[in-house]
Amino acid sequence: MWCLELLLPLLLIINDASCQWNVWIPRDISAMTNSCVVIPCTFMYPSGIRPYRGIHGIWYFGQPYPQLFPPVVFKSRTDVVHESYKGRTKLLGDLHQRNCTLLINNIGAEHSGRYYFRADLGGANMYTYPDFAELKVLDQPNIDVPEEIVSDESLELTCYAPDNCPDLTPEIQWMYTDYLPDPEFSSSYLEESNTAVLSNTLTFTPRPMHNGQLLGCRVYYPNTTLVYERLISLDIKYAPRSVWVNASAEVMEGSTVMLHCEVDSNPHPRISWTFGDQELLWDTASNISLILDDVTPANEGVYTCIGDNGYGMMNTSLYLSVKYPPREPTLNESMTVLEGTSLALHCSTQGSPAPTLTWLKDGELVGTITADELSVLEIMEITPQGDGQYRCLAENEHGRASSSLNITVEYAPVLLEESKCTVVREGVQCVCMATGNPEPTIEFYLPDLNITINETDGRYNFYTHTDGHTTTGMIKLREKGERVDNGGPAVNVHCSIYNMYGRESVFLELQQEKKYMMAVIVGTIGGVAVIAFIIAAVRYVGHNNKKEKTGITNLWALWLDWRGKS
């Protein structure tokens, strides 16, 4: 035990002998402006030094070297200090106890910086410690905000206030928290390296609607007018929550269209317009506009706006309808068919809205009107009357267009009712008319003479004429006055008509021309009247002329001659 009592003084002597120039002060310390701050300080010096005339100390600001004349914050020997520290500083520690703690009152922003302590033990034993305390004078509290705030994830915001002024104790209060969903508050006190910090933590779950809203932290000292505030704007990251585009629209062909898209997200997304699998335009922004010039039906379809900002993706689509008049219809090629053939005529076109399709034959409506882009006209067992031009007319509210085709129907010859033989002044005239396609050939046959007439003959005046599908043939038989035994004209004529599809031979009946019959009747009646007139005249003349017989004979000859001419 006595050995231990002798050892303790020896350990103290050894410790003092090993002591060097050292100082312990906080590296960083903060205080609110217009408040105060205490800088804790403990220093050591070599044990071999004996202070001469006591221990004195000096606090410097900014520089540790006296030869650079740094501002004097505090000096124990005199009250001579820098003007900005007059009446503000006080040494709280006992230098003889190696305590150099310094108090600075009513600090301002100009007092922020490094503070150095210099020990003065008398004579040449003076030493400025290289370690320093850096003071930060704050005009507003600090708020610890995470680098990234994500929507729907719990968020903690902490507000800090230094508590390094022994006469003033701060309090912390959050501002503008009424709109937050279920906010929670918690306080804590942290003391480290002889400095103290008071904190208050706000916990809540942010939503996209909170992006850009203000939150505030207020630090105040009760029973004083010292109040400090700091505001922050919440930067809430969230995936696109809405993508707005134009409503689906109808536009005319050839017009210019602007498709606009706006995306609500944070940060701004990559916005792109797509058409089918093709990306037309993109940008990193909150909105984007796609301009389509001189639109065509090829531009009709679904356009999609996609917003993607790394936190999520959303898209919205619209349908662009391009209106335009009907295009020229597409039809079958013109055709030649045989009578009795069944046909299907196709008419197709494009237009928006869908056009109505109407079939016309030679300007007249045939079939039904179809409200579609395809119409089929079916013709069952076509007849010669089906020959002609067929036109398909396409119409909608923006215009019309049409195309046509020709159908040629080929068929065997058909004799027309106008075919006959008639008595005319020159003799007998036979006319044979037939229709057919190809146009028929006409021949006359006289069975009594076994003669076929198919070309011009001086005796029969053969004549033929073709008009379209109708062929007319004509001959004249006998000169005037030729008669058979019964006194009438001898007519036995057959008409033969033919083309590549058939042949037909018909006996032509003799018919009296109405005007000729009228001439005979009128002539007969006129002759009777003339005879009566002549007889009356002769009798009158007979009273005055004895040659009555000769006059009557001459008059009779005149009558016969007139009758023959009429």
C-alpha positions, 0 to 999 in steps of 0.5 A: 500500500505504501509503495502505491502511495509513493508511485502516484506522485511519481506517475504525475511527475512523469505525465507532466514531464511528457506534456506538450503544447496541446489544445482541445476545442470543437472543430465546428460550432454554430450559433444563431445570429444575434444570440450567443455562443460558448466555445469550450477550450482546454489547453496544455503546455509543457510541464517544464515551463514555469509561468512567469507573472501568471498565465495569460491568453489571447483569442485571435480571429481568422489567423493564428500568427500575431505577426499578421495582425489578426483581429483580437477577439479577447485578451486577458492582459488588457481590454484592447480587442478588435472593434467588432468584438468590443463588449461582446466577449468574455473568458468563462474559463480559469486560465490557471486551471488551463480552461480557455472557454470563451463566450461571445454575445450578440454575434453576427454573420461577420463573426463566422470564421476560425478562432485560435487560442494563444497561451502567454506564460510570460517571457518567451513562453508564448504559443499559438495553438494551430487547432481552431474552432470554426464558428458558423453563424446562422440566420435560419435553421438547417433542415435535413432534406433527403436527396430524393423524395419519392411519392408514397414512400415515408419521408423524414425531414429534420430541423436543427437548431444549435444550443450553444448559448447558456442563457438562451434555449431554443424551441423548434416548430414546423409550419404549413403542415396542415395539408399533410396526411397524418404528420408525426413530430419527434424531438431529440437533443444531441451533444458532441464535442461540448457542442449541442444541437436541438432537432425536431423530425417531421414524418409523413408520406408525401403524395404527388399533390404535395409536389412544390408545396412549402414547408417551414421550420421556425426556431425561436427563443422564448421570452425574446424577439429572436425568431428564425425561419426557413422554408423549403419547397417539396420536390416529390418524385412521382410517376406520370399520373395523367397523360392528356391529349386532344380529343379524337378528331375528324379532319379533312384531307389536306389540312394541317393537324396539331396533336398536343400531349401534356404529362403530369409527372416529376421529374419531366418525362420523356414524351413521345408520339407514336403511330403504330410501331413508329415513333414520330417525335420525342422530347424531355418536357412536360408537353409536346406537340406533333404537327401533321401537314397536308394529311392524307388517308394514310395518316388516319389511325391511332396516335399514342402519347407515352410519358416515361420518367423512370418512376413509371410510365403512362400513355393515352391514345386518340383516333385521327379520322381523315375525311375525303371524297370518294376515289375514282371507282375501280370496275371490271374491264369492258367486255363482250359476252354472249346472250344468256351469260350471267355477269357480276360487275364489281365496283370498289372505291374508298372515301370517308365517310363510306360513300354510297355506290349507285349503278347506272345503265345508259343514265338510268338507275339499275340495281340497288344503292349501296352504302359501302366501299364495294357494290356488286351488280349481278346480271342474270342471263343477259339479253341484248337489251343489257348491251350498253354503258354501265356507270358506277357513281360514288358519292359522300358529303365531300364529293363524287366520282364515277367510272364506267365500262361497256358491255357488248352483248352478242346474239343471233339475228332477230327479224324486225316486224318492219320487214315486209313487201309493199306495192309501190308505184314502181312495182313491189318493194321488199324490205327486210330489217334484222338486229343482231351482234355482230350485225347480220347479213341480209339476203333475198331469195326468189324461189320462183326464179331460184335466185338469191339476191345479195348484191346490187342488181340492176333488175332488183335495185338491191340496197343494204344499210347498217345502223349499229346492230340493225341491218336493213336490206331492200329490193324492188321487183317488177316495173310498173304495169307488170302483172300475173294472170290474176291481175295482181303483182306476183310476189314470192320473196324470202328474206334470209338473215344470219351472223356467226350465232345463227341463221333465219329465213322468213317469207315476206308477206305482201302488204298494200301501202296505205297512201297507195291505196288512198291514191287508187280510191281517190283516183277512182272516185275522181275518174267517175266524177270526171266521166260524169262531167264529160258526159254532161259537157258532151250532151251540151255540146251535142246541141250545137255540134253534129259531130257528137260521136267524135267528141265522145270518142276523144273524151273516152280516150283522154279518160283511159290515158289519165287513169293509166297515169294515176 
